[in-house]
Amino acid sequence: MAAARPDAPAIKIPRGRTRGGDIDYVAFTYAELSAEVLAWTDRLAARGVRRGDRTLLAVRPGLPLIACAFALFRLGAVPVVIDPGMGWRSFLECVARSRPRALVGIPAARLLSRVFRRSFQSVAVRVPADSSLTASLTRDRGGTVPPSHRAPASSGAGELAAILFTSGSTGSPKGVCYEHGMFEAQVNLLRDSFSIEPGEIDMPMLPIFALFNPALGMTTVVPEIDPRRPAAADPAKIVRAILQENVTNSFGSPTLWRIVSDHCGARGVALPSLRRVLCAGAPVPAALWTGARGFLPNGRLHSPYGATEALPVSSIDEDRVRSLAGPQEGAGAPVGVPLPGIAVRIVATSDAPIATLADAKALGPGEIGEIIVSGPVVTTEYDALPEATALAKIRDNGTVWHRMGDCGFLDSAGLLWFCGRKAERVETEHGTMHTEPCERVFRPHPRATRCALIGLGRPGAQEPALVVEATVKTSRERSALAGELRALGLKSPRTASIRRFYFHPDFPVDVRHNAKIHRLALARWAATAPRSSTVAD
């Protein structure tokens, strides 16, 4: 991109406001970004970072993340990316398990590595990264850098490229091993599936997605968001950036885009430059599909489906969602037809390892089971976790299928439907209940737009219950609301057995997207909070 479009803007980082109130950005062209990567490559090599070294990246989003990651790729080193918002205990466990030889970090990260020596005992090289969002090696040198004579590493498609950690929303975070060929396949699939063109302007509201932009030729506009608390983002700042910079593409969670949608709807604001919004991390609520028509007059809302281990798998847009009103509408969340090169199958749900595809029981159209996927973007193993790899991967004559950890079904037209996380299914005496189909029954109630199916007791004999994100002040209010929810539940055979209702003021959610509800945590809370529940007859 630096050779083809040297003067095109590659990245813009906010640094304050102009006198007129606009966002003041410091911008880097592709030529300048390329020089920055070369400067980082030489700096890392001078500090002792070598080909194959696992290197923990503890830098700010934006320029430091992009420049450091591509410099490591150029050296043939392996970036290790761990979400710092997962909590210190989990973070330190992930560091210890990934065994990084090098650390590129802001001052706080380098200090942490000295304090928690046991977790960082593999680290032999520490490279400072300025804490400033606009830190630049080339501009510190007056805007120039001597040309690097270091040839880029010749990395094969099957070589380890990076280790990216899952969020751990339904278990412990795991390091996913990415190969260079998988990254290339992801870039091609994203570009072709969503018709992304060089010269577009992207605002990635999940920092790691900014790494795709240099390969896609898009300009990255760094949003004014704390990546540790995306749900606390100021929608006015997001909208201001989109309008000011004519952003054409953006990725974010349903939680973030619901906040933006509500903001635009309340003020009659439209975002005409946006061609597409990619919304993932949890099912898109009905209100957001509807609201998107108002703030996207020239664009479309898409909901790609996937996971850290396999992304993207499928995608659906608002036009397809609107066309699906009918008998299957309440059966789950539609997530689209598998993208080119991606194979999806449904097999009988199991909590045990499945060694080969022949050991899995295939299910037919409309039957709910585990979702498994294969294709060039599907990773093949977790780092240093052979038991987790055995539980998540199925071998088939050289092909690796990934068990998504989700339940769902394929309909007769080949459309994939998401029914909930496998770990969050409720096993009663009368059968299995899945979260998404059950929760959809209650969401039309104005106070139950956020609700969670949970199971009380041991699997196989669990009592189903519903937790609603709501504050109730009196027992009379609790009984009345529970009665209204019970009446809704009786209208569907899926939910007629739910008689116990809990009310929680603030749902626990995942750190990465602030969108995935921690239903297992709610079940543990409910087991010790009988006063918060009401049994409705």
N, C-alpha and C positions, 0 to 999 in steps of 0.2 A: 504493500500500500504506500510505503514511503517513496518507492521508485515511481509508482504510477500516479500518485496524487500527493506530491510532497508538500504543497501549500494548503491542502485541505485541513480543516481543524480536526484533530484527533480526540482531544479531551478538553473539557472546560470545568474548572473547579471554582466554586463560589468562595469569595473572600470578604464579603461585606456588601454594602449598598452604595450606589452612586448618590450624588446630591439630588438627583431627580427621583430617587426611590427605586430604581431598577437594581436587579442583582448584579453585582460587580464580579466578573469572572476573570481568572487568569487562564489563558488559552495556550495550548501547545498544538502545533501542526504535526502532521505525520512525520515530516522530516525531523522535527524537534523531538518527537517521541522516540523515533528510531535512534537518534543521538543519545537520548537519555538511557535507552536500553543498552546501548554499547558502553556508555559510561558505567552503568551498573555492572555490566558483564566484567569489565576490567577491574572494578573495585572488588567485586566478589572473589574473582580469581586471585587478586593480590592478597586478599585476606585468608586465602587457603581453601575456598570452596572448590570442589573438584567434580568431575563427571561422576554421576551416580550418587552423589551425596544427597541424603534426605535433608531438606532445609525447611525448618519451621518458619512460616511467614507470620509475623506479628506486627503488621504495618497498618497504616490508615487506608481506608478506601480511596479510590481515585488513582492519581498518578503513582504513588508509591507501590500500590498493589499491582497495577498493570506493568510498570517498568521492572519491578523486581521479579515478577513471575516470568515475563518473557526473557529477562536476562538469565534466569535459571534454566529455562528451556534451551537457550542458546548455548549454555555451558554443558548441557546434558545432565544437569542436576535435577532433583525431584522435589518440587514444592510440596509442603505438607500444610494443608489449610484446615484449621480447627476453629469452630465457631466459639468465640470467647464468651458468648452469652449463655452457654450451656450450664454454667456454674463451675466454681473453682475445682471441686472434687473431680467432676467428670473431665474437665479440661486437663488437669494434671495427669489423670489416668490415661487419657488419649496421648499426651506428650510422651509418657513413659513407654507406652506400647508401640508408638511409631518410631522410636529410637532415632531422632534427628541428630545428624553430626554437626549441623550448622543451625544457627538462629539469626534471622534478620529481623530486628525488632526495634520498636520505639523504646525510650528509656525505661518505662514502666515494665515492659516485657523482659528487658535484660536484667532489671533488678529482681523480678520474679524468678528468673532462672538461677539467680544466686541464692535466693532465700530457700527455694524448694529444690535443693541440689539433687535429691534422690530422683525426682521425676525427670530432671534435666541432666542426669549423669552422663548421657551419651553425647552431649553437646561439647564439641572441642573448639568450635569457631563461633564467635559472636560478632555480628556486623551491625553497627549502629544505623538506624533509620530515623531521620528527624521526625518529630511528632507533628510537624506542620502538615496540613493538607496539601500545600503547594510546594513541598520540599523538592528541589531540583538540583541534581549534580551539575548539569550543564549550565544552568543560569547562575549557580554559585561561582562558576568559572568565567563569567562574563558572556555567557551565551554560546561559547564554543567548547569543543572537546576534541582532543587529538583523535584522528581516525584510528579505530581499533583494527589491528591486523590479526586478531584472533578469529579464526574461521569457526562458524557455528558447528556444534556437534552434529554428527550424522546419526540421528536416532531412527531406528527402525520402527515400523508400525506396531510391532508387538512388544516394544520396550516400555518399561514403567515410565510414565510421564508425570504423574502426580498422585498424591493421596488426599482425598477429600472426605471429610468426616460427615456422617449423617447427623441429623439433629437429635436423635435418640428420643423421639416423641412417644414411642411405645416400647422403649427398652433402652439398653445402654448404647451410646454413640459408637459407631463402627467406622473404621477407616476403609474407604472404597478405593481399590487399586485401579487407576485409569491408565490405559496405554495410549501412545501417541495416535494410533489409528482410530481409537474411539473418539478422541477429540476431533479429528478430521471429519469423521462420520457425523458427529453432532453438528459441526459448522455447516456441512453440506445439507443436512436434513433440515436444520432451522432456516437456512437461506431459501431452499427450494419450497418448503412447505408453507412458508409465510410470505413468499415473494419479496424478501428483503433485498434492497439494492444499495450499492455503495453510494455514499453521499447522504444517506438518511441520518437522522439525529435521534439518539436513543437516551432515555433516562432510566437506567436500571436501578430499581428500588431494592434489589438484593445485590450487594456489592460484587459478589463473585461473578455475576452475569456480565459485568463490564469486561471480563476477559474475552468474551466472544467478539466484542465490537471491533478490535483491530483486525481480526481475520475477516470480518464481514464488511469492513470499510465504512462503518458508521462512526459518527461523532458521539462521544460519551459526554453527557451532561451530568455531572455528579450532583445528586439531590441533597438538599439540606435535611437529612434524616439521620437520627442516631440508629445505626444498624442493630444495636442491642435492644431497642424499644420501638420497632416500626409502628406499632399501633398508636404511639404518642406523637406521631408526626403531625405537623401543622399543615392541613390541606391547602391553606392559602398560599404557603410557600411553594408547594408542589404545583399548584395551578399557575402561580406567577411565573415559575420557571418554564412550564410547558408553553405558555402564551408568549413569553419574551423570546425564547430560543426556537420557537416553531418546532417543537419536538414531534417526531413522527411515530415513534415506537416506545413502548415502555413495558417493563415486566414488574409485577408486584403481586402481593397476596390479595385474596378477596377482602381481608380486613382493611388493608390500605385503600383499595379502590372503592370499597363501600364508603369510607370516610370522604374520599374525593367526590364520589357520586352525590352523597348527601349535601356536601358543600356547594357543588355546582347547581344541584336541584333547588336548594334554598335561595340561591342568588340569581337563578336564571342564566348561569354561565355555561358557555359551550367551549369545547376545545377543538377547533376546526382543523388544526394542523395534524392531529393524531390520525394515522392510518390504521393502527392496530394497537390494542392493549392485550398483553398476554397475562392472564390471571391464573395463578396456580398456587398450590400449597394446601388447599382444601376445596371442597365443592363450592361452586359459585352460588350464592343464595339467589332466590327468585327475584328479590327486590333489586339486586345489582344487574341482572340480565335486563330487567325493565328500565332501570335508571340509565343504563348505558346508551339507550336510544336518544336520551336528551343531551348528554354531554359529548357524544361522538357523532356529530352530524355527517362527517366525511370518513368515518372509520368504523371499525368493528371490534367488538370484544371477543376474544378467543380464550378458551380454557384448555391449555395443553395438560395432558395427564402423563405422569412419570414419577420418578424417584431419583435420588442421588445415584442409585445403582443402575438406572436405566432411564434415559431422558433424551428426547421425548418419545413417548409410546404412541399416543393418539392426540387428537385435538378436536374440539367442537366449537362452533361459533353461535352467536345469538340467533341467526336465521334458522339453523338446524334445531336449536332448542325450542324455538317457537313452533316449529313444524311437528313437534313430538307430543303435543297435547293429545292425550288419549288414554287407553286402558293401562299402558305401562308407565304413565307419567309418575305415579307414586311408588314405583318399584325400586327406585334408586336414582342416582345422578348420572345422566348420560355423559360420557366423556369422549365420544367420537369413534370414528373408524380408524383402525391402526394405520399409521403413516407408512409410506413406501419403504419396503425392506424390513418392516417390523412384523413379526408373527405373534399372535396372541391366542392362547388357549385357556380353557377353563377345566380344572381338574377337581376331583373331590377334595374337600378341605381336610387337612391333616396337620397335626403339630409335630409329627416325626419327620426325620430326613427321608427324602425320596431320591434314591441313588440314580436311577435311570428313568427315562420317559416311559419305558415299558412298565415300570412299577406304579405309575400314576393312573388313576381311573379317569378317563376323559368324560366330560359331561356335555350334553347337547344344548341346543338353543333354549334359552329361558331358564336353564338350571343354574342355581347359584352355587358357586364353589370358589376355589382359589384362582386368582389371575396369575398366569405365568407368561413370560415374554422372552423372545429371542430376537437377535438382530445385531448389526454392527455397532450400535450404541449401548449394548448390554454388557456390563462388566462381569468378570468371571470369578472374582474372589475378593474377600476382605483381607486386610493386612493383619497378619499374626493372629488370626482367629479361625483356625481350621474347623472348629465345631460350628461356628456361625456360618461359615462357607458351606459346610455340609447341609445345614438346615435350609439354606437359601438357594442353593444351586442344584439343578438337575442336568445330568449329562445325557447326550443323545448323539452317539456316533460323531464326536468332534464338535457338536453344537452345545452351547451352554444355555440353558433356560434359567431365567431368574424368577424366583417366587416373590411377587411384589409385596407380600404381606397384606394384601387386600383381598376382599371377597367381592364377587360381582358375577355378571353373566353376559353372554353374547346373545343378541336377539337374532331373529331369523334373517334380518338384513345385514348382519355382521357388525352392528353397532355395539360398542362396549358400554356397559352400565356398571357404575361403582356402587357397592352396597355397604361399604364400611371396612375398617381395619379388622383383619382376622383376629388379632389379640383382643379386640373389644366386642366380639360377638357374645351373645348371651345364650347359654346352653340351659334350657329349662327341661322339665320332665316331658314336655309335649313337643319339643323340637328346638331348633335354633332360630334366634331372632337377630337380625342385623340392624346396625345403627341407622343407616341412611333411610331405608324404607320406613322404619318406625318413626323416626324423628320428623319426617316429612308430613306425617299425619297431624302433628301438633303445631307445626310452624305457622299455619294460618292464624292461630290465636295471636292477637297483638302483643301479648306478654310472653310468648313462648317462641319468638323468632330465634332465640338461642336456647337450645335444649339438648339433653344428652341421655341416651338410653344407657342404663347400667344394669349389672346383674349382682344380686345379693346372695351370698352362700357359695357352695361348691359347684363347679361346672357339672352339668347333668341334672342338677336339682336347683338351679338358680331361680330366684324370684325376680322377675323384671321390674324395673322402676324407672321413673323419669325424673331427671334433675332439670330444673328450669332456672336460667339466669335471671333472677328477679329478687327484689327486696320486698318482703312481706312483714308488716308491722304488728299485726294482731292475728290471733287464732281464727277469728271470724273471716278475715281476709284470706288466710291460708286455706280454710275449708271451702270458701266460695270459689277460689281459683282452682283448687284441686277438683272440685265438682265439675267445673267447666271443661277442664282438661280430660276428665274421665268420660264426659259425654262425647268429646271429640274422638277419644280412643275407641269407644264402643262402635263407631261408625265403620271401622276397618277390622277385618279378621286378624290383621297383623298385630294390632295393638289392643284388642279387646281384653287381654289378660292383664294389662297394666293397671294396677289399683293403687300403687304407692307412688307418691309424688314428693319430691324434695325441692327446696328453693335455696339457691346459693347466690350471694350478691355479686360475685366476680369469678368467672370460670378461670381455672388454670389453663394456659395455652402454651404452645411451643414458642421458643425464643426466636427462631429464624423467621417465621411468618406471622406470628401472633394470630394464627388462624386455626390450627389444629387443636381441638379441645382434648385435654387430658382426661379421658373418661375413666381410665383405671384409677387415677388419683381421686376423682370424684366418687368412685365406688368405695375406696378406702375411707374417704371422708364420711360418706353416708352411713357406713357401718358403725361409726361412733357418734353419729349426730341424729338420734331418733327424734329429738324435739323439732327438728327442721322438716320432718316428714308429715304427710297426711295421707291416711288411707281413705279413698273415696269409694263408696258403694254405688 
